[in-house]
Amino acid sequence: MLPLDKDLQLPKHELNEFGNIAKRVLQYLPNVLSGVEEKNNYKIYSSQIAGTLKYLRPINKTLFLETESEFNKNFADLKIIFEKVRSKTILSEQEKKTIDQTVYTIQQSIGVGLDLLVNPNSARKHVGNRFEELIKVIFTEIGIANKKTVLQIPYETGEGTKMYKCENDLILSPHENVKSSSTTLDKNEIVVSVKTTSKDRMGKIFIDKILLERFVQHPQKVIGVFLNDVQRKEKDNISFTLVSGLFMVYSKFLTKLDGIYYLDPPPNAQKKPYSEYMKSFSTLISDDLQVLLTT
C-alpha cells in the first residue's frame, strides 16, 4: 500500500477510491491530533508533529463524520442513494443529508490529510484536483454523461489569428454522450464550474457565462459547485469568504447563473435573497439536475 501522503496526491477515478482514502485519513487522525478549538459550528484541529504545530482547515462539525464506523455506514448508504437517483426515485430529507455529509467528509478528509502531510503550495493544488475528480465521479455514478472540455475561442492579433482557451471544469449532458466540443457547446448541456471556494473565482463564472454565450450565440446553462466559503483566520478563528453583495450585483447587472451549489453553504447563502440562488449540493443531485437537463 502506498504511503498516505503519496496516496493523497494521486488522481482518483472511482467512488471506492475516494471512500478508501477517506477511511485511511480517519484512521490516521486520532494518532496525530493534539488539540481543537470550536468557533460557531466549526472545529479547528491542531497537530504537534516533530516539534512543529500545524493548524488545520475549519471542519463543519454537523457535516463531518469523525469516526471510521460512522463513515462506513454512510458510505454504504451513499451508494444505495446514488442507485436511487439513477432510477429517478424521490429522496428523503435524511438521504439528502447523507449525500452532503458523506461527500463533505470525503473531501475534507483529503484536505486535512494534505494539510498534515504535504507542503502547503502542493496541498492547495491537490485539494482542488481531488474535488474536481470527486464531483466528476459522483455525476458518473448517478448516470449523467460528463467530461471536461476546453473551448477554443479565436481572436485576431497583428500576428494573425490566435486561440483563447476557455476551460470548462465539467460539461453535464442529457444525451448518452457529451456533444459539446472544443469549438461549440450544446445548448441542452450544462457547464459546471467546480471549485473548493468562490473566493476570487465567483466573478469569473459570470464572465465565462457571458463569454460562452456570445461565442456560441445561444443561451448556455452555467452552474457553480463549491465545497465551502470559510477559511481559518489566524490560529483559532474563522472567517467567511462569500462576497454576497457582489454576487447579487453580478446577478442583476451582468447575467444570471443557473444555480450555485454548496456542500457547506456559508450563513448568507441560507438567507433570502441569496437562498433563491444558492442551494445544497444534495438539492442539485436530488431535484435540480433533472430539471436543468430537460429544460
Backbone bond lengths (Angstrom), bond angles and torsions (degrees), N, CA, C in turn:
res aa  C-N    CA-C-N  psi(-1)  N-CA   C-N-CA  omega(-1)  CA-C   N-CA-C  phi
1 M - - - 1.471 - - 1.530 109.86 -
2 L 1.324 115.48 138.71 1.464 120.59 178.93 1.528 111.22 -64.92
3 P 1.346 117.32 147.07 1.468 118.97 170.87 1.531 109.52 -56.59
4 L 1.320 116.66 149.17 1.460 121.24 -174.80 1.527 111.94 -57.74
5 D 1.336 117.90 -41.40 1.467 119.62 -178.20 1.528 111.36 -62.95
6 K 1.325 117.48 -35.93 1.472 121.02 178.79 1.532 110.48 -72.42
7 D 1.319 116.05 -40.78 1.460 121.48 -179.72 1.532 110.81 -61.45
8 L 1.325 116.75 -40.72 1.463 121.58 179.97 1.527 112.40 -62.83
9 Q 1.325 116.23 -27.00 1.464 120.51 -176.75 1.518 113.83 -93.36
10 L 1.338 116.47 -2.17 1.463 120.49 178.74 1.524 111.32 -88.02
11 P 1.335 118.10 139.05 1.475 120.33 174.48 1.525 111.30 -57.96
12 K 1.330 115.28 146.93 1.466 121.63 179.40 1.526 108.74 -118.87
13 H 1.351 116.40 137.63 1.454 120.56 -173.42 1.527 114.05 -124.25
14 E 1.338 117.53 -5.96 1.464 120.81 -178.66 1.525 109.91 -136.11
15 L 1.331 115.95 153.74 1.464 120.61 -178.13 1.526 111.36 -60.02
16 N 1.328 117.41 -40.50 1.464 120.07 -179.55 1.521 112.30 -62.57
17 E 1.328 117.20 -32.65 1.466 119.96 176.83 1.524 110.24 -62.92
18 F 1.324 115.71 -39.81 1.464 119.40 178.36 1.527 110.78 -69.43
19 G 1.331 116.57 -39.69 1.457 119.36 177.47 1.519 111.65 -61.69
20 N 1.317 116.99 -41.15 1.461 121.26 -178.44 1.519 112.55 -67.55
21 I 1.335 117.22 -41.72 1.466 118.88 -178.72 1.529 110.16 -69.47
22 A 1.343 117.32 -36.08 1.469 119.60 176.79 1.525 110.63 -62.98
23 K 1.329 117.28 -42.49 1.471 121.05 179.05 1.527 111.18 -63.07
24 R 1.334 116.32 -39.45 1.469 119.50 179.22 1.538 110.55 -61.57
25 V 1.330 116.30 -42.32 1.468 119.52 179.98 1.530 110.56 -67.81
26 L 1.334 117.23 -42.44 1.465 120.19 -179.90 1.528 111.53 -63.26
27 Q 1.337 117.07 -32.10 1.470 120.76 175.05 1.516 111.35 -71.38
28 Y 1.310 116.25 -32.58 1.474 122.73 -175.58 1.529 112.66 -77.90
29 L 1.329 116.75 -37.15 1.462 120.66 -170.44 1.532 115.05 -58.21
30 P 1.351 120.21 -44.96 1.470 118.55 -178.28 1.525 113.77 -58.06
31 N 1.332 116.69 -22.92 1.464 120.44 -178.23 1.524 113.72 -81.60
32 V 1.349 116.52 -17.15 1.473 118.39 -172.40 1.523 114.13 -123.97
33 L 1.327 118.52 -13.50 1.466 119.33 179.66 1.517 110.11 -77.46
34 S 1.329 115.70 135.32 1.464 119.16 -176.09 1.525 113.44 -120.25
35 G 1.331 117.64 -14.00 1.464 119.52 -179.90 1.510 111.04 -163.27
36 V 1.343 115.63 166.47 1.463 119.94 178.51 1.522 109.36 -152.87
37 E 1.339 115.55 140.59 1.463 122.93 172.32 1.523 107.59 -118.88
38 E 1.333 117.32 143.17 1.455 120.55 177.89 1.525 110.08 -113.13
39 K 1.316 115.19 128.90 1.464 122.24 176.69 1.515 108.50 -130.57
40 N 1.319 116.55 120.56 1.465 121.88 -174.80 1.526 108.75 52.54
41 N 1.318 117.77 -119.25 1.462 120.54 -177.23 1.533 111.44 -102.41
42 Y 1.324 116.40 18.89 1.466 120.42 -172.87 1.531 112.39 -121.25
43 K 1.325 114.05 147.49 1.454 121.49 173.37 1.529 108.86 -109.88
44 I 1.329 115.68 135.83 1.463 120.90 174.03 1.525 107.25 -115.34
45 Y 1.306 116.17 105.58 1.459 121.49 -178.66 1.525 109.95 -84.23
46 S 1.316 115.11 152.92 1.468 120.78 173.42 1.524 109.07 -128.90
47 S 1.321 114.65 156.84 1.457 120.46 -177.02 1.523 109.91 -141.66
48 Q 1.326 115.16 128.12 1.470 121.14 178.05 1.531 107.55 -102.52
49 I 1.347 116.30 106.66 1.462 121.21 -179.42 1.520 109.31 -127.91
50 A 1.313 115.07 125.79 1.480 121.65 177.45 1.523 111.68 50.39
51 G 1.326 115.86 42.60 1.460 120.81 176.53 1.515 114.99 79.43
52 T 1.314 117.33 1.46 1.464 121.16 -179.46 1.531 109.70 -111.50
53 L 1.338 116.10 127.72 1.460 121.42 178.83 1.517 109.33 -95.13
54 K 1.321 116.37 122.07 1.455 121.56 179.17 1.521 110.10 -115.32
55 Y 1.340 115.56 137.34 1.463 121.30 174.37 1.523 108.04 -105.60
56 L 1.329 116.52 135.38 1.448 121.04 -173.85 1.527 111.86 -97.03
57 R 1.322 115.85 171.13 1.470 121.18 179.20 1.533 110.94 -64.48
58 P 1.325 118.56 150.68 1.470 120.29 178.56 1.524 111.02 -62.01
59 I 1.336 115.45 138.21 1.460 121.98 -178.32 1.532 108.86 -118.55
60 N 1.314 116.86 124.42 1.467 121.48 178.03 1.533 108.40 -71.74
61 K 1.319 116.10 115.11 1.468 119.28 -171.42 1.522 113.65 -74.45
62 T 1.334 118.83 -16.50 1.466 119.55 176.34 1.527 111.91 -88.15
63 L 1.342 116.89 -13.78 1.461 120.79 179.48 1.527 112.79 -102.76
64 F 1.309 117.17 -32.92 1.468 120.75 -172.41 1.532 111.08 -81.01
65 L 1.327 115.41 128.28 1.468 121.77 177.60 1.530 107.88 -91.39
66 E 1.320 117.24 107.58 1.461 120.76 -167.27 1.526 114.38 -79.10
67 T 1.324 117.35 -29.00 1.468 118.53 -174.90 1.531 110.73 -103.04
68 E 1.319 114.83 151.93 1.456 120.41 179.91 1.530 110.80 -62.89
69 S 1.327 117.61 -40.47 1.466 120.61 -178.12 1.523 111.00 -64.95
70 E 1.318 117.32 -41.54 1.464 121.57 178.53 1.531 109.81 -64.70
71 F 1.330 115.98 -42.02 1.463 119.66 179.06 1.529 111.00 -64.60
72 N 1.328 116.98 -43.43 1.470 120.59 -179.26 1.529 111.50 -56.92
73 K 1.339 115.99 -44.04 1.465 120.15 179.69 1.523 110.88 -62.94
74 N 1.317 115.76 -47.47 1.465 120.37 -178.63 1.521 111.87 -66.44
75 F 1.328 117.02 -35.85 1.461 120.51 -179.85 1.534 110.15 -66.70
76 A 1.327 116.23 -40.77 1.474 120.14 176.44 1.525 110.29 -63.64
77 D 1.335 115.94 -41.49 1.477 120.01 177.76 1.530 110.84 -64.28
78 L 1.335 116.50 -37.59 1.464 121.13 -178.67 1.528 111.19 -59.06
79 K 1.309 116.76 -41.65 1.466 120.73 179.48 1.529 110.92 -62.02
80 I 1.318 115.58 -40.61 1.475 120.10 178.86 1.530 109.99 -66.90
81 I 1.332 115.96 -40.82 1.470 120.73 179.58 1.525 110.30 -62.62
82 F 1.323 117.80 -42.22 1.464 120.54 179.32 1.530 111.23 -63.10
83 E 1.333 116.55 -34.56 1.472 119.75 175.56 1.531 110.06 -64.68
84 K 1.345 116.29 -38.01 1.465 120.47 177.39 1.526 110.95 -64.69
85 V 1.323 116.52 -40.06 1.465 120.33 178.96 1.533 110.21 -63.21
86 R 1.329 115.95 -40.79 1.474 120.33 178.06 1.526 111.25 -59.36
87 S 1.330 115.26 -37.37 1.471 119.43 -178.36 1.523 112.33 -90.99
88 K 1.359 115.45 9.80 1.472 122.24 177.03 1.530 113.04 60.95
89 T 1.335 116.65 33.89 1.465 122.42 174.78 1.524 109.22 -80.47
90 I 1.322 116.81 137.28 1.470 120.75 178.34 1.526 109.26 -68.81
91 L 1.321 116.25 134.10 1.458 121.24 -177.91 1.523 111.50 -94.08
92 S 1.327 115.71 148.95 1.464 121.76 174.63 1.527 109.40 -79.95
93 E 1.317 116.04 166.57 1.471 120.18 176.72 1.523 110.66 -62.67
94 Q 1.341 116.92 -36.64 1.461 120.28 177.93 1.530 111.11 -64.37
95 E 1.318 116.87 -38.71 1.466 120.13 178.71 1.525 111.37 -66.93
96 K 1.328 116.33 -37.09 1.462 119.66 175.67 1.530 110.27 -64.45
97 K 1.316 115.65 -41.74 1.468 120.11 177.34 1.528 111.06 -60.78
98 T 1.327 116.74 -39.72 1.465 121.17 179.04 1.525 110.73 -62.38
99 I 1.332 117.02 -39.74 1.467 120.19 177.07 1.522 110.07 -58.96
100 D 1.338 116.66 -53.37 1.471 120.65 -176.22 1.526 111.53 -62.53
101 Q 1.322 117.33 -45.09 1.464 120.27 -177.45 1.530 112.00 -65.74
102 T 1.328 116.20 -44.72 1.464 119.54 -174.08 1.523 111.30 -71.73
103 V 1.332 116.95 -44.39 1.467 119.78 179.32 1.528 110.05 -66.29
104 Y 1.335 116.85 -40.73 1.473 120.74 176.69 1.528 110.42 -60.32
105 T 1.320 116.92 -44.49 1.467 120.59 -178.45 1.525 111.30 -64.14
106 I 1.321 117.28 -40.15 1.467 120.18 177.27 1.525 110.23 -59.47
107 Q 1.327 116.38 -51.57 1.460 119.52 -175.92 1.526 112.29 -67.28
108 Q 1.334 117.31 -42.06 1.462 119.11 -178.73 1.526 112.08 -73.29
109 S 1.319 118.18 -27.76 1.467 120.19 172.68 1.523 109.55 -62.02
110 I 1.316 115.59 -45.00 1.464 120.33 177.81 1.527 110.21 -61.45
111 G 1.339 116.72 -44.60 1.457 120.62 179.86 1.514 112.70 -61.81
112 V 1.328 116.55 -45.20 1.469 121.44 -179.69 1.530 110.13 -65.60
113 G 1.336 116.54 -41.87 1.455 119.77 177.85 1.517 111.95 -60.38
114 L 1.332 116.19 -42.66 1.463 120.16 178.13 1.531 111.15 -68.14
115 D 1.338 117.85 -37.22 1.468 121.40 175.43 1.525 110.79 -54.96
116 L 1.334 115.00 -41.42 1.468 120.35 -174.26 1.526 113.54 -80.07
117 L 1.328 116.91 -34.05 1.461 119.83 -164.84 1.525 115.94 -115.38
118 V 1.316 117.64 -10.43 1.469 120.08 -174.32 1.527 109.06 -129.07
119 N 1.334 116.78 147.76 1.467 118.84 -178.58 1.531 109.64 -63.51
120 P 1.352 116.97 147.90 1.472 121.30 -168.56 1.525 114.87 -55.21
121 N 1.329 118.73 -43.15 1.463 120.53 -177.55 1.523 111.57 -62.51
122 S 1.310 116.34 -44.11 1.458 121.23 179.11 1.530 110.14 -70.21
123 A 1.325 116.88 -37.77 1.467 121.59 -178.94 1.521 111.33 -60.13
124 R 1.340 117.02 -43.98 1.474 120.49 -178.62 1.526 111.44 -58.67
125 K 1.332 115.51 -43.53 1.465 120.14 -179.58 1.526 110.66 -63.46
126 H 1.334 116.47 -44.43 1.461 120.10 -177.10 1.525 112.09 -70.58
127 V 1.322 117.93 -34.64 1.464 120.98 176.48 1.530 109.56 -59.38
128 G 1.337 116.73 -46.57 1.454 121.03 179.17 1.519 112.72 -64.84
129 N 1.333 116.39 -41.63 1.471 120.16 -179.96 1.519 111.76 -64.71
130 R 1.360 116.09 -43.75 1.469 118.66 -179.66 1.530 110.37 -64.54
131 F 1.347 117.31 -35.42 1.465 119.41 -179.39 1.531 110.74 -65.85
132 E 1.331 116.36 -44.09 1.467 119.45 176.37 1.522 110.86 -58.96
133 E 1.338 116.29 -43.84 1.466 120.58 -179.73 1.525 111.49 -64.67
134 L 1.332 116.12 -39.95 1.465 120.57 -179.19 1.527 110.78 -63.76
135 I 1.328 117.31 -46.21 1.469 120.62 -179.38 1.533 110.49 -64.94
136 K 1.316 117.07 -39.46 1.473 120.63 176.88 1.531 110.87 -61.26
137 V 1.340 116.41 -44.97 1.468 121.13 179.83 1.528 110.71 -60.91
138 I 1.329 117.24 -39.83 1.471 120.94 -179.09 1.522 110.60 -63.06
139 F 1.341 117.13 -45.39 1.468 119.14 179.33 1.526 110.79 -63.99
140 T 1.309 117.20 -36.15 1.464 120.54 176.47 1.524 110.11 -65.12
141 E 1.332 116.96 -41.83 1.471 121.89 -179.61 1.520 112.25 -61.02
142 I 1.334 116.85 -34.53 1.471 119.11 -177.83 1.534 111.51 -93.19
143 G 1.334 116.63 10.38 1.456 120.82 171.16 1.513 116.09 83.36
144 I 1.351 117.28 24.27 1.460 120.95 178.95 1.529 109.38 -101.66
145 A 1.330 116.81 120.52 1.469 120.60 176.87 1.520 108.97 -61.17
146 N 1.337 116.88 135.59 1.458 120.28 -177.00 1.517 110.99 -155.51
147 K 1.308 115.96 154.80 1.461 120.94 171.82 1.526 109.28 -165.19
148 K 1.317 115.37 160.24 1.464 121.98 175.06 1.527 107.78 -85.95
149 T 1.327 117.02 138.64 1.460 119.64 178.19 1.526 110.45 -131.72
150 V 1.317 115.08 158.42 1.462 121.77 172.46 1.520 106.81 -125.38
151 L 1.318 116.39 110.50 1.464 121.07 -179.52 1.531 108.75 -81.99
152 Q 1.316 115.76 124.93 1.466 121.55 -179.88 1.519 109.11 -92.55
153 I 1.333 117.00 112.49 1.461 121.50 -177.61 1.530 108.84 -108.53
154 P 1.345 117.81 114.52 1.467 119.95 -177.66 1.529 112.40 -76.92
155 Y 1.323 116.16 146.54 1.462 121.41 173.11 1.526 108.34 -147.01
156 E 1.335 114.15 153.02 1.463 119.35 -174.97 1.525 111.00 -92.74
157 T 1.323 115.49 141.78 1.467 122.78 174.84 1.527 107.87 -134.66
158 G 1.333 116.66 174.09 1.461 120.83 176.22 1.513 112.45 -63.95
159 E 1.308 115.30 -17.47 1.467 120.32 179.92 1.527 111.81 -101.38
160 G 1.322 116.04 13.04 1.457 119.45 -179.98 1.518 112.22 105.01
161 T 1.329 116.50 -170.67 1.466 122.33 -177.62 1.520 110.80 -75.76
162 K 1.334 115.18 131.47 1.467 121.07 174.85 1.519 108.96 -122.43
163 M 1.316 116.14 169.49 1.465 120.81 -177.14 1.525 111.03 -118.36
164 Y 1.340 115.36 129.30 1.464 120.68 169.38 1.522 107.67 -93.18
165 K 1.321 116.60 127.02 1.463 120.43 -178.47 1.526 109.71 -95.51
166 C 1.320 115.44 110.86 1.475 121.22 178.65 1.533 108.08 -99.24
167 E 1.319 115.65 103.40 1.468 120.22 -177.22 1.526 110.71 -79.80
168 N 1.318 114.99 129.91 1.466 120.96 174.01 1.525 107.75 -109.96
169 D 1.338 116.58 119.76 1.463 120.24 -175.23 1.522 111.75 -55.51
170 L 1.343 115.50 -38.48 1.463 119.54 -176.42 1.530 109.04 -159.76
171 I 1.326 115.57 142.19 1.457 121.83 169.85 1.520 107.17 -115.87
172 L 1.328 117.36 127.75 1.464 122.32 176.15 1.524 108.84 -104.54
173 S 1.331 116.26 138.59 1.450 119.64 -173.08 1.531 112.81 -128.91
174 P 1.348 116.90 143.48 1.470 120.21 172.64 1.534 110.68 -81.86
175 H 1.334 116.53 -10.39 1.457 121.94 -178.36 1.534 110.37 -85.46
176 E 1.305 115.65 170.72 1.468 120.11 178.31 1.516 110.72 -64.02
177 N 1.328 116.56 -36.25 1.458 122.65 176.42 1.522 109.23 -131.61
178 V 1.332 116.59 151.24 1.463 121.28 178.79 1.528 109.68 -65.49
179 K 1.341 116.28 129.66 1.464 121.15 -178.83 1.521 112.98 -93.79
180 S 1.339 117.19 -22.38 1.464 119.93 178.95 1.522 110.15 -61.99
181 S 1.345 114.97 149.52 1.467 119.79 -176.56 1.519 109.62 -138.37
182 S 1.323 116.27 -165.72 1.465 121.14 179.60 1.524 112.22 -75.27
183 T 1.343 116.56 -10.43 1.462 119.76 -177.11 1.524 114.36 -117.75
184 T 1.337 117.29 -13.02 1.468 119.52 -178.33 1.522 111.01 -154.54
185 L 1.321 116.11 161.59 1.463 122.51 176.15 1.523 108.59 -121.09
186 D 1.321 116.16 135.94 1.464 120.92 175.61 1.531 108.50 -75.14
187 K 1.327 117.11 129.46 1.472 120.42 -174.23 1.520 112.90 -67.32
188 N 1.332 118.06 -18.01 1.461 121.19 179.26 1.525 113.20 -90.33
189 E 1.313 116.50 -4.65 1.467 120.77 -179.28 1.526 110.72 -95.66
190 I 1.329 115.34 163.41 1.468 121.35 -175.35 1.520 109.68 -114.26
191 V 1.326 115.64 127.37 1.464 121.14 173.09 1.526 107.73 -87.00
192 V 1.333 116.35 126.32 1.460 121.24 -176.64 1.525 110.27 -117.05
193 S 1.315 116.24 125.53 1.461 121.63 171.21 1.523 107.41 -96.27
194 V 1.328 116.99 118.70 1.467 122.43 -176.62 1.524 108.74 -110.62
195 K 1.332 117.31 112.31 1.461 120.89 -177.09 1.528 109.04 -139.70
196 T 1.318 116.65 149.09 1.460 119.62 178.62 1.529 111.15 -69.86
197 T 1.335 117.36 -25.32 1.463 121.06 179.74 1.518 109.29 -151.72
198 S 1.331 117.06 154.80 1.462 120.26 176.84 1.528 111.70 -85.36
199 K 1.305 117.09 -7.45 1.475 121.33 -177.51 1.529 110.65 -54.84
200 D 1.319 116.57 122.63 1.470 123.67 179.56 1.529 113.04 66.96
201 R 1.343 118.13 6.38 1.468 119.61 -175.36 1.525 113.22 -125.65
202 M 1.321 117.10 -16.34 1.460 119.89 -176.24 1.523 111.31 -58.75
203 G 1.333 116.76 -44.50 1.455 120.35 -178.55 1.512 112.95 -59.63
204 K 1.327 116.58 -36.45 1.467 120.41 -177.57 1.531 111.46 -64.20
205 I 1.331 117.74 -33.42 1.465 119.79 179.66 1.526 109.96 -63.57
206 F 1.340 116.68 -42.38 1.459 120.50 178.97 1.526 110.71 -65.07
207 I 1.327 116.77 -45.90 1.462 120.98 -179.83 1.518 110.52 -63.05
208 D 1.336 116.78 -41.57 1.469 120.20 179.42 1.523 111.33 -62.07
209 K 1.336 116.80 -40.44 1.477 119.70 179.05 1.529 110.51 -61.29
210 I 1.325 116.48 -45.37 1.464 120.23 178.45 1.527 110.27 -61.96
211 L 1.323 116.21 -46.91 1.464 121.48 -178.80 1.528 111.29 -61.21
212 L 1.324 116.23 -47.09 1.465 120.56 -178.77 1.524 111.22 -61.01
213 E 1.335 115.99 -45.22 1.468 119.94 -177.31 1.531 111.35 -66.72
214 R 1.330 117.22 -37.31 1.465 120.00 177.61 1.529 109.89 -65.19
215 F 1.326 117.11 -40.06 1.461 120.83 -176.44 1.528 112.09 -72.74
216 V 1.348 117.10 -47.25 1.475 119.18 -176.50 1.526 112.09 -84.94
217 Q 1.344 116.06 -11.52 1.469 122.98 174.50 1.535 113.67 62.22
218 H 1.316 114.56 39.72 1.465 119.97 169.98 1.527 108.56 -159.08
219 P 1.341 118.04 158.52 1.465 119.81 176.72 1.527 110.52 -59.07
220 Q 1.331 116.10 141.29 1.470 120.62 -179.57 1.528 109.33 -131.06
221 K 1.325 116.08 129.78 1.460 120.06 178.52 1.526 109.36 -75.40
222 V 1.324 115.84 127.71 1.475 121.74 -179.10 1.524 108.48 -133.84
223 I 1.333 116.52 128.79 1.470 121.02 176.76 1.537 109.44 -130.13
224 G 1.319 114.76 161.71 1.467 120.96 174.88 1.521 109.98 -118.04
225 V 1.327 116.22 140.24 1.464 122.22 173.84 1.523 107.35 -121.32
226 F 1.339 116.35 118.82 1.459 121.93 -177.64 1.526 110.72 -120.72
227 L 1.308 115.71 149.23 1.463 120.51 173.12 1.525 109.40 -73.55
228 N 1.327 116.90 -57.94 1.472 120.91 -178.25 1.520 109.75 -162.36
229 D 1.312 115.65 178.03 1.461 121.91 172.63 1.523 108.52 -136.91
230 V 1.327 115.42 56.28 1.463 121.52 177.63 1.523 108.27 -136.75
231 Q 1.321 116.72 144.31 1.459 120.21 177.63 1.524 110.00 -140.52
232 R 1.328 114.02 158.41 1.465 118.62 177.03 1.523 108.67 -73.14
233 K 1.342 115.57 136.10 1.458 121.49 177.72 1.528 107.77 -113.68
234 E 1.326 116.13 119.28 1.460 121.54 -173.33 1.523 108.99 57.26
235 K 1.323 119.32 -137.77 1.463 120.00 -174.04 1.526 113.43 -92.73
236 D 1.313 117.01 -35.84 1.455 118.19 -168.78 1.522 114.01 -138.26
237 N 1.338 115.64 31.22 1.455 118.84 179.57 1.528 109.03 -135.80
238 I 1.327 116.25 173.72 1.459 120.37 -179.74 1.526 110.25 -132.69
239 S 1.318 115.90 159.30 1.465 121.02 171.14 1.522 107.96 -142.53
240 F 1.322 116.19 148.85 1.457 121.09 179.34 1.526 109.15 -96.71
241 T 1.331 116.54 139.88 1.461 121.13 -170.04 1.522 114.38 -109.63
242 L 1.335 118.15 -0.47 1.463 120.03 177.52 1.532 109.51 -70.12
243 V 1.334 116.42 121.82 1.465 120.93 175.33 1.530 106.36 -92.62
244 S 1.322 115.00 82.95 1.464 120.46 -169.60 1.524 112.62 -65.92
245 G 1.337 117.82 -36.12 1.460 120.42 179.35 1.518 111.62 -63.07
246 L 1.328 115.78 -41.49 1.456 120.67 179.12 1.523 110.64 -64.94
247 F 1.339 116.08 -37.75 1.468 120.08 177.38 1.526 110.31 -58.65
248 M 1.330 117.17 -44.48 1.468 120.62 -178.32 1.533 111.03 -68.18
249 V 1.330 116.91 -37.54 1.471 120.16 178.35 1.525 110.13 -64.72
250 Y 1.347 116.19 -45.23 1.464 119.68 177.36 1.530 110.76 -59.84
251 S 1.335 115.60 -41.92 1.465 120.23 -177.75 1.524 111.52 -65.18
252 K 1.327 116.82 -33.46 1.463 120.65 -177.76 1.526 112.47 -83.04
253 F 1.347 116.36 -40.92 1.459 119.13 -169.89 1.537 114.66 -107.21
254 L 1.333 118.18 -16.01 1.469 119.85 178.65 1.527 110.68 -103.56
255 T 1.313 116.60 -71.61 1.457 122.03 179.73 1.520 108.54 -166.83
256 K 1.314 117.13 164.94 1.460 120.35 177.47 1.527 109.42 -102.54
257 L 1.337 115.61 131.65 1.456 120.23 172.91 1.530 108.37 -78.90
258 D 1.313 115.81 163.87 1.466 120.04 -178.66 1.521 112.65 -92.96
259 G 1.334 116.70 5.22 1.461 120.70 175.78 1.521 112.21 153.41
260 I 1.318 115.27 145.42 1.466 122.24 171.89 1.525 106.42 -125.69
261 Y 1.318 116.92 129.34 1.467 121.27 -173.52 1.534 110.29 -128.21
262 Y 1.336 114.98 132.64 1.463 122.24 -178.35 1.528 111.33 -119.11
263 L 1.317 115.92 143.91 1.464 119.81 165.59 1.521 109.51 -77.13
264 D 1.325 115.99 -37.67 1.465 122.09 179.26 1.530 107.78 -129.34
265 P 1.337 117.90 85.39 1.464 120.27 -175.25 1.530 111.52 -65.80
266 P 1.343 118.13 137.42 1.471 120.23 174.25 1.520 109.77 -69.59
267 P 1.338 118.20 162.05 1.473 121.13 -175.27 1.528 114.05 -52.61
268 N 1.340 117.74 -43.74 1.466 119.91 -177.27 1.524 112.82 -63.90
269 A 1.327 116.13 -29.63 1.470 120.08 -178.58 1.522 111.80 -65.51
270 Q 1.323 116.36 -17.55 1.461 120.53 -177.49 1.526 112.31 -99.42
271 K 1.352 115.97 4.69 1.462 121.07 178.77 1.533 109.58 -111.52
272 K 1.318 116.91 151.25 1.462 120.28 174.89 1.530 109.34 -73.34
273 P 1.338 118.90 144.86 1.469 127.53 5.07 1.534 113.76 -88.06
274 Y 1.352 116.54 -3.15 1.472 119.27 -173.62 1.522 112.12 -63.60
275 S 1.343 116.21 -32.57 1.467 120.03 -177.61 1.529 112.23 -66.26
276 E 1.345 116.82 -15.36 1.461 119.52 175.69 1.526 111.58 -74.80
277 Y 1.339 116.02 -19.21 1.467 121.57 -178.06 1.525 112.09 -110.49
278 M 1.331 117.31 -27.91 1.458 121.87 -171.99 1.525 110.63 -114.59
279 K 1.316 116.57 127.78 1.461 120.91 -175.65 1.523 110.46 -135.59
280 S 1.322 115.53 174.58 1.463 120.65 177.73 1.527 110.12 -75.85
281 F 1.316 115.81 154.07 1.461 121.13 178.17 1.529 110.86 -59.07
282 S 1.316 116.74 -38.52 1.466 120.12 -179.42 1.528 111.90 -62.71
283 T 1.334 117.71 -30.29 1.463 120.98 177.12 1.523 110.55 -65.89
284 L 1.328 116.36 -38.20 1.462 119.76 175.34 1.521 110.51 -61.15
285 I 1.328 116.55 -46.78 1.462 121.23 -176.26 1.530 111.34 -68.74
286 S 1.312 116.99 -42.15 1.470 120.51 -171.75 1.518 114.11 -86.28
287 D 1.319 117.24 -31.70 1.468 120.16 -170.92 1.540 114.34 -126.38
288 D 1.317 116.28 -55.64 1.471 120.12 -166.22 1.522 113.84 -74.51
289 L 1.317 117.58 -31.18 1.459 120.09 -172.54 1.526 112.40 -61.21
290 Q 1.318 116.79 -46.18 1.466 119.46 179.94 1.530 111.59 -64.76
291 V 1.332 116.31 -34.77 1.464 119.69 177.13 1.521 110.30 -66.05
292 L 1.349 116.29 -46.77 1.465 121.06 -179.27 1.528 111.80 -62.01
293 L 1.318 116.72 -34.90 1.461 120.39 -175.93 1.532 113.02 -82.62
294 T 1.324 116.89 -9.86 1.473 119.44 -176.78 1.526 112.28 -117.80
295 T 1.323 118.40 5.08 1.474 120.23 -179.92 1.507 110.52 -118.08
